[in-house]
């Protein structure tokens, strides 16, 4: 199943549609490499605005309970 989420960094944000069974790090790595997200390192954790907690970049969106409309903010 595909979900639409927002990735927010200090340099901007991007709305993306991505497979919920994909690991967060794998899906976002492709976006960073293609220039669709601002340059920067791939973080280990993101903050979910819906769950109001940290989520691991090494688990799938589905495993972390990330669904349509969530905003993942890069943590430093």
N, C-alpha and C positions, 0 to 999 in steps of 0.2 A: 504494500500500500504506500502511496506517495503522500507526503505531508508538505505543507507550506509553512515555513518558519522564517524568522528574522535573525540574522547574525549581526551582533553589534560589537564593534571594536572602538578603540579610542579615535581612530581615523575615519570612522563612518559606519554605515550599515548596509546590508544587502538582504533582500527578500529572496528566498530560494525555495524550490520545490525539489524534494529529495526522497529517496526510498527509505522508509522507516526501519527496514531490516539491515541497513548499511551501518557500519561503525561510524560514529560521529567523526573521528579523526580521518578516516579514509574519504568520506564524502567531502569534507571541507578542504582536505589537502588538494583535491582536484580543482576546487574553486580558487584557492590561493594561487596555485601554479598557473592557472589560466588568466589571472588578473581580475577575476570577478569580485574578489575581496581585496581590501587594502593590504599592501605588503606587511609582513610581520611573521613572527614565529608561530608554530602551531602549539597552542596551549594544551596542557593536560586536563584542565577543567574549565567548565563554563558555568555561569549562573543562569538557572532557568527562572524566568519571570512568573511562570504559572505555578511551579512547584516551590518557588522561593528557597531553592537550595542549590548546592553544587552538583553538577553531573559530570561523569567521567567521559573523556573523549575516546576512551578505549572500549566503550560498550556501544551497543546499537541505540538508535533513537528510541526504538520500541522498548528495549530493556530499561532505559532510563525514564520511560514514561513521557517522552516528548511527543506532543501531538500538534495538530494544526493550530496556528496562531501564537505559538510560544515564541518568546524572544530569548535567544541564548547570547549572553554577554560574556566576552572574553575576560577571564580573570588573570591577573598578573602574579 
